[in-house]
Amino acid sequence: MRSVRWVKVGAIALPLVLVMAFGRVSETVGPGATPNPAGHLAVASDSDNGKTVNLRIGDRLEVRLTSTYWTIAGSSNQQVLKAVGPVQVSPQSSGCVPGGGCGTVVAIFDVVGTGSAQVTASRTSCGEAMGCTGDQGSFRVTVQASA
């Protein structure tokens, strides 16, 4: 079993650990990701690829991928998981070779209904003049939403 890190609304960096069988959502909350007043914020990162996250209506999911080459496709089911604003691309300002793709891509979603939805992302480049091999070019996290 692995843990899910949550940030409770109104608490400052106070994680609540929830045990779940499918994996963990691990990463700290980034700027611009404000949880809904009634819910919690879960953050999925590169290491959560292929995992399932159990959320409730009113919760918020932040997908934070560490390469500017990622293109986040959005939610597969808008009646369950709805995007909050556009995808944010933040290139790293220094310490990166040109074409390295250093930086982050962030998409934020609200859980608005019960059911299942997936957030997917893809990329064809995995670094300076380096193509992706195997599953390096795809990302998927599944949300199981309940009331």
Number of C-alpha atoms within 10 A of each C-alpha: 8 13 16 22 23 21 21 19 17 10 8 8 12 12 13 13 13 12 13 14 13 16 18 24 26 17 19 16 19 11 6 10 18 15 23 15 12 11 18 22 24 28 25 27 19 18 14 22 20 16 17 22 24 16 22 20 19 19 21 28 26 25 26 22 24 17 22 23 24 23 20 22 15 21 19 15 14 16 14 23 29 20 18 14 9 10 16 15 19 14 16 14 8 8 7 12 10 9 14 17 19 20 17 17 20 24 22 25 24 23 27 19 20 17 17 19 23 21 21 20 19 17 17 15 20 19 17 11 9 11 12 15 11 6 9 15 16 18 23 20 21 19 23 18 21 16 11
